[in-house]
């Protein structure tokens, strides 16, 4: 019995150590087909110029917004790509209205309150029927979720944006790629970076 426990503990230790292993550098030149093979669904090209890049596209991967810029060489990705990644994820102190993003950031996201997080459990709230209009009542087959005084409602679309930040908060350089990702409401910075590294490891 003790031997089985020891084997289990060693196995868990090996798995834990391997998951903490740093991402190894890649010298490969990846194509759009390589990126698409991950299931990355391209939505649009960036309007912003990414100097020295072949292309820069944003779309969706594994339930979140992801962006990828390709460069002709690994060296250009490490230099020009790093600069563009820093520019597109630049978070600044709010000095004008609710703007908390740098001047080069193209894609932004409202953050700072629960309704700004699409996967947050706080998106839907119980509210008194007296403070909402008919257009905000959430009904199924004309039946209310709560008797008389309360109903399940979505937060009003006109609720002000507390802080507008960069859509992408973290990035990595891998091979000839700059990869940026939107954070999930349930993760911190390390979680977003882990997602990026796991995505890179999955490339062919």
C-alpha positions in Angstrom: 0.0 0.0 0.0 2.8 2.4 0.9 4.5 1.6 -2.4 1.4 2.6 -4.3 1.1 5.9 -2.4 4.8 6.6 -3.1 4.4 5.9 -6.8 1.4 8.2 -6.9 3.2 11.0 -5.2 6.2 10.7 -7.5 3.9 10.8 -10.6 2.2 13.9 -9.3 5.5 15.6 -8.7 6.7 14.8 -12.2 3.5 16.2 -13.7 3.8 19.3 -11.6 7.4 19.9 -12.5 6.7 19.4 -16.2 3.8 21.9 -16.1 6.1 24.5 -14.6 8.8 23.9 -17.2 9.6 27.2 -19.1 8.5 27.4 -22.7 11.4 26.5 -25.0 12.3 28.9 -27.8 11.3 27.9 -31.4 13.2 28.7 -34.5 10.4 27.6 -36.8 8.7 29.8 -39.3 5.0 29.2 -38.9 2.4 29.6 -41.6 -1.3 30.5 -41.4 -2.1 26.9 -41.9 -0.1 26.0 -38.8 -2.1 28.5 -36.8 -5.4 27.4 -38.3 -4.6 23.8 -37.3 -5.0 24.8 -33.7 -8.6 25.8 -34.3 -7.8 29.5 -34.3 -10.8 31.2 -36.1 -9.6 34.3 -37.9 -12.1 37.2 -37.7 -10.4 40.2 -39.2 -7.1 41.8 -40.0 -5.8 44.6 -37.8 -6.1 48.1 -39.1 -3.0 49.1 -37.1 0.3 48.7 -38.9 2.5 46.1 -37.3 6.0 47.1 -38.7 7.9 44.4 -40.5 5.1 41.9 -40.1 3.7 39.6 -42.9 0.2 39.9 -41.5 -1.6 40.6 -38.2 -5.0 39.0 -37.5 -7.4 38.7 -34.6 -10.0 36.1 -33.9 -11.1 33.4 -31.4 -9.4 30.4 -29.9 -10.6 28.2 -27.0 -13.4 30.6 -25.9 -11.4 33.8 -25.9 -10.2 36.6 -28.2 -6.7 35.9 -29.5 -4.5 37.8 -32.0 -1.5 36.6 -34.0 1.1 38.5 -36.1 3.5 36.7 -38.3 7.0 37.9 -39.2 9.4 36.8 -42.0 12.0 35.7 -39.4 12.4 34.8 -35.7 14.7 37.8 -35.3 12.1 40.3 -36.5 9.5 38.7 -34.3 11.8 39.2 -31.3 12.5 42.8 -32.2 9.5 44.4 -34.1 7.0 41.8 -32.8 8.0 42.5 -29.2 7.5 46.2 -29.7 4.1 45.8 -31.3 3.1 43.3 -28.5 4.0 45.9 -25.9 2.1 48.6 -27.7 -1.1 46.5 -28.2 -1.1 45.5 -24.5 -0.1 48.8 -23.0 -2.2 49.6 -19.9 -2.0 53.2 -18.6 -3.3 55.2 -15.6 -6.7 56.8 -16.3 -6.1 60.5 -17.0 -8.9 61.3 -19.4 -12.5 59.9 -18.9 -12.2 56.1 -18.7 -9.2 55.6 -21.1 -6.7 53.2 -19.7 -4.9 52.1 -22.8 -1.9 53.3 -24.8 -2.1 55.3 -28.0 -1.2 52.3 -30.3 -3.9 49.9 -28.8 -6.4 49.0 -31.5 -8.8 46.7 -29.7 -10.2 47.6 -26.3 -12.5 46.1 -23.7 -14.6 47.6 -20.9 -13.4 46.3 -17.5 -13.8 47.3 -13.9 -17.3 46.1 -13.1 -19.0 42.6 -13.2 -20.9 43.2 -16.4 -17.7 43.8 -18.2 -16.8 40.1 -17.8 -18.9 38.0 -20.1 -18.2 34.8 -18.2 -18.6 36.2 -14.8 -21.4 34.8 -12.5 -22.3 38.5 -11.7 -23.4 39.3 -15.2 -27.0 38.4 -14.2 -28.3 39.9 -11.1 -31.6 39.9 -9.1 -33.0 43.4 -9.3 -36.1 45.1 -8.0 -38.7 45.3 -10.8 -39.4 48.8 -9.9 -36.0 50.1 -11.0 -36.0 48.5 -14.5 -37.9 49.0 -17.6 -39.9 46.5 -19.6 -37.1 46.1 -22.1 -34.9 44.7 -19.4 -37.2 42.0 -18.1 -35.9 38.5 -18.7 -38.9 36.2 -19.5 -39.3 32.7 -20.6 -42.8 31.8 -22.0 -44.0 35.0 -20.2 -43.2 33.5 -16.8 -41.2 35.5 -14.3 -38.3 33.8 -12.4 -39.2 35.5 -9.2 -42.6 36.3 -7.8 -44.0 39.8 -8.1 -41.0 41.9 -7.0 -37.9 40.5 -8.6 -36.9 39.1 -12.0 -33.7 37.9 -13.5 -32.3 40.7 -15.5 -29.3 41.5 -17.6 -27.4 44.6 -16.5 -28.5 47.6 -18.6 -26.5 48.0 -21.8 -26.2 51.8 -21.1 -24.4 51.2 -17.7 -21.2 53.3 -18.1 -17.9 51.7 -18.8 -15.7 52.2 -15.7 -12.4 51.6 -17.4 -11.6 50.9 -21.0 -8.4 48.8 -21.2 -6.5 46.9 -23.9 -8.4 43.8 -25.1 -5.1 41.8 -25.0 -3.3 41.9 -21.7 -0.4 39.5 -22.3 1.7 38.4 -25.2 4.5 36.0 -26.1 7.0 35.7 -29.0 7.2 32.1 -30.3 9.2 31.4 -33.5 8.2 34.0 -36.0 4.9 34.7 -34.1 3.6 37.4 -31.8 0.6 35.9 -29.9 -1.6 38.0 -27.8 -4.6 36.9 -25.6 -7.6 38.3 -23.8 -7.8 37.2 -20.1 -10.7 35.2 -18.7 -12.6 36.6 -15.7 -11.5 33.5 -13.8 -7.7 33.9 -14.2 -4.8 36.2 -13.3 -1.8 37.3 -15.3 -0.1 33.9 -14.8 -3.1 32.1 -16.1 -3.2 34.1 -19.3 0.5 33.6 -19.9 0.0 29.8 -19.3 -2.8 29.8 -21.9 -0.4 31.5 -24.4 2.4 29.1 -23.7 0.1 26.1 -23.9 -1.2 27.4 -27.3 2.4 27.8 -28.5 3.3 24.2 -27.4 0.3 23.0 -29.4 1.6 24.4 -32.7 2.8 21.7 -35.2 
